[in-house]
Amino acid sequence: MILDNKDITITVIDRQNESHEISAPVDMNLNLMEVCKLYELPVKGECGGMAMCATCQVYIESDHILPAQNDAELDMLDQAFFVKSNSRLGCQIHISPEINGLVVRLAPESE
């Protein structure tokens, strides 16, 4: 993917501790889960981004200030496995210029 002024860069650390630098367009209303799937990273996103499954859970590893979690995300994380204080659902992290340089780690799969 070619970076331009409408793209941001995100680093995703997979479950084998391999780092992937990916670019994402800010003008297509995508979320982190969708972008990870586009890059064929092992993110399931079984519910399609509705905050109903936690199969896109990530750990935020950079100091970015993200928008507050909504009730649906908080409820889902309350029921998910391997939750940490920095857990977020990738489907609830919208691609925007403010998250340029974000670093996330994929949470372990629950199965």
N, C-alpha and C positions, 0 to 999 in steps of 0.2 A: 504494500500500500504506500502511495506517495504522500508525504506530509505536505500540507499547504496551510494557509492561515486559518482554515476552518477545521483543522485536525489537532488533537491533543495526543500526548503519549502517556501510556499507563504501563507499569511493570506488574506482571502477574507471575507469582512464584507458584509453580505447580506442586503436586504432592510428592514428586521426586526431588524437590528442592531446586529444580531448574528454573531459571529466570527467563521470562519472555517479555520483550519490549514490544508493545503493540500500539498501533495508532488507531484513533477513533474520530470520526467526524462529529462535530458539535451541532451540525445543522440538519440531522436526520432523526431527532427525537429517539435515540437509542439509549439502552441502559447497559450497564457493565456485563450482565449475564448474556445479553444478545451479542455483544462484541466478542466476548470469550468464545461463544459458539461459532461465530464467523471465523475465528482463528483456529477452530477445531481443538480448543483446550477442553479438558475433561470436566465440563460443567453441564449438568443435566438440564436444569430448568424445566422440570417435568410439568409444572403448572402453567408454563408459558408466560411467567412474569407477573402473576397475580398475588404474590406473597403468601402462597398457600402450601408450599412444600419444603422449603429450606434446602433444596438440592443445588442452590447457587450460593450457599453461604461462603463468605470470605472473611478474612481477618485484615483489618486496615493496619498497615505497617508504616505508613508515613504520617506526618503531622498535619495532614489536611483537615480542615474543619468542614464536615459534610452536613447537609441539611438534617434536621432532627428526624428521628425515626417516627413513622406514623403508627397508629394502633395496630394495624394489620401486621406490620413487620415485627413489632414488639411481641405480639401474640404468637407469631410463628416461631420466633427465636426462643420464646419461653418453652416451646414444646420440642425444639430441635436438639440434636446431639452435638457434642463438642463445642458448645457455645462458650465464648470468652467475652471479656469486657469490650473488646474491639471487634466483635462480630457484627457483620451487616449482611443483608441479602443483596446479592449482586443485581437482582432485578429492580431494586429500589434505589440504586445509585445511577442517576441519570447523567449522561455524558454532557459535560458543560466545560467552558474554559476554566472554571474555578478548580477543577480536579486535575488539571494538567500536571503530570509528574506523580500522580497517585501510585502508591505501591500497595498491592494486596497479595495475600497468600490464600490459596484455595484451602478450605477446611476439609478434613478427612470425610470420606463418604460414609454414610451411616450403615450401609449394607455390607 
